[in-house]
Amino acid sequence: MGAHTEASIESVDVIVIGAGFAGLTAARELGQAGLSVITLEARDRIGGRTWTDHRLGHDLEMGANWIHWVQPHVWAEVTRYGREITRSPVADEAYWHGPDGTPRKGTLAEFMALIEDGQQRLIDDVRTAIPRGVEPTVGAIQDLDRLSIQDRFDEIGLDPEARAANESVWVGHVNAPLDQTGLSSALRWVSATGGHWQLMHEASATYRVVDGMRGFTDAIASDVPGEIRLGTTVASVTQQATAAGGGIIVETTGGTRIRAQKVVSTLPANAIAGITFSPALPEAWQRLGRETVASQGTKVWLRAKGHVPRFFAYASQSDPLSVLKAEFYCTDEEGDYTILVGFGPDHTRIDLDDLAGVQAAVDLFRPGLEITEVTAHDWMTDPLSMNTWMTHRPGQLTRDLTELREPAGDLHFATTDNANLWGGFIDGAIESGLREARRIIGVLR
Ligand SMILES: Cc1cc2nc3c(=O)[nH]c(=O)nc-3n(C[C@H](O)[C@H](O)[C@H](O)COP(=O)(O)OP(=O)(O)OC[C@H]3O[C@@H](n4cnc5c(N)ncnc54)[C@H](O)[C@@H]3O)c2cc1C
């Protein structure tokens, strides 16, 4: 079943579009099952929304950073490739905003005591909402999906001090304003951690991979039997009628045409309109692409003078940055410095060229730091992703998820956007890649 050229058109069993976690795992499984496979990747690197880049004198994750052993698909890959994990620093100091926006400072334990009741009440009905994390549309979620996280905070009526702190934590998790984000994200992720919000917090922002995501994706890529063609942007995907010989023709922006029996698209919903599909994509994909999903934030890395105490800080969802944490302690010829990671709910609120503006955003909730440099990748304006880690708007999860998983003819969809368990995370990307590879192998072999 090797790749061959036929009447000047290259032909393979399967074309995978995109070499992120979904594409790499799909291509590996397909190739190892004996099918000929080509992976076409628009960027000049693999990894997609994971990208380890050397900036501020350190290897930094511009995209995904944290994984956990309660994420079964990602953990299986960690085991398979002998990856190790290391912990992000435990904070000694906590900063947060009071309801009137005035800063508060305390210990990690004091902050956790402040949010405990609200965090539990936000997800108290998780066992009936989504009884099985692997079936995120089954249960009371069918009704609850109309609610935003903001709606739920409005309902549960916390005292203002606790409410401000609780809201800021969830803005950090969902990377979007809370009134635009479905309660579904909170419920499905906590369901994935057996109903324990503390474990969900730990799973989503504590342990990173030694050697970075680049080391991880390189290891998977080295196991992909077929070619991974970088710098190759797919322009169109055309399914041919049986009378015309069947199969799918994929054409790149450079004019190269490749024929396949099956194609796997790994594009996120927000970016999938970048390819012209014929016939047109199923309605669920078109509608979601038009609406866009909820996540719309930013992740920035900042250089602060000196070695500052280990801390985390939360501001409100109306601020440019709502989360800040000390991540790395470094020294160079200019002296000691600390690398901080920050998150904001709206990527348009931060201008990386305006250092004074960034300093002001930091001063709002973590006074006393001198920021000397800032760097980020704007994933929202990047046409190849147009998203960060996916969270749904109210109603989108139960309306669309089942249909998003269905192949359209010989076109399959593998993306964290249509995963069951950890949708939005790396784990979901791997789940989707394994799922679609298995389906295709079942048909083609
Ligand atoms: C800032 C940020 C922080 C995050 N933090 C975490 C975290 O801590 N933990 C976690 O688990 N997850 C996190 N995530 C989410 C995680 O990165 C994604 O869920 C996961 O990487 C998605 O994988 P994927 O393969 O589904 O999609 P992608 O990685 O987006 O892969 C799709 C691929 O398709 C390519 N492509 C697009 N269009 C075309 C085209 N026309 N032709 C050819 N190729 C094309 C893209 O270049 C890309 O490589 C974060 C994401 C971001 C952006």
The ligand as an ORCA input file, in Angstrom:
! r2SCAN-3c Opt
* xyz 0 1
  C      -2.041     29.515     24.797
  C      -2.545     28.109     24.905
  C      -2.414     27.426     26.104
  C      -2.874     26.117     26.225
  N      -2.655     25.445     27.394
  C      -2.935     24.117     27.464
  C      -2.479     23.340     28.553
  O      -1.808     23.839     29.471
  N      -2.795     22.003     28.555
  C      -3.494     21.408     27.542
  O      -3.721     20.185     27.583
  N      -3.903     22.126     26.472
  C      -3.626     23.466     26.409
  N      -3.945     24.178     25.297
  C      -4.755     23.509     24.234
  C      -3.918     22.588     23.356
  O      -2.815     23.277     22.862
  C      -4.811     22.108     22.218
  O      -5.999     21.545     22.717
  C      -4.151     21.025     21.358
  O      -2.807     21.304     21.117
  C      -4.949     20.934     20.054
  O      -4.411     19.942     19.206
  P      -5.076     19.647     17.801
  O      -4.189     18.716     17.092
  O      -6.508     19.329     17.986
  O      -5.101     21.092     17.055
  P      -3.859     21.977     16.573
  O      -2.716     21.824     17.497
  O      -4.388     23.348     16.357
  O      -3.445     21.319     15.180
  C      -4.036     21.670     13.944
  C      -2.910     21.763     12.923
  O      -3.464     22.029     11.642
  C      -2.580     22.918     10.959
  N      -3.337     23.568      9.896
  C      -4.320     24.497     10.019
  N      -4.782     24.847      8.804
  C      -4.095     24.125      7.886
  C      -4.124     24.047      6.464
  N      -4.989     24.760      5.733
  N      -3.252     23.210      5.846
  C      -2.384     22.455      6.569
  N      -2.313     22.505      7.927
  C      -3.162     23.329      8.567
  C      -2.129     23.862     12.057
  O      -0.957     24.552     11.699
  C      -1.925     22.891     13.213
  O      -0.605     22.389     13.242
  C      -3.489     25.484     25.131
  C      -3.620     26.156     23.919
  C      -3.139     27.457     23.807
  C      -3.238     28.157     22.484
*
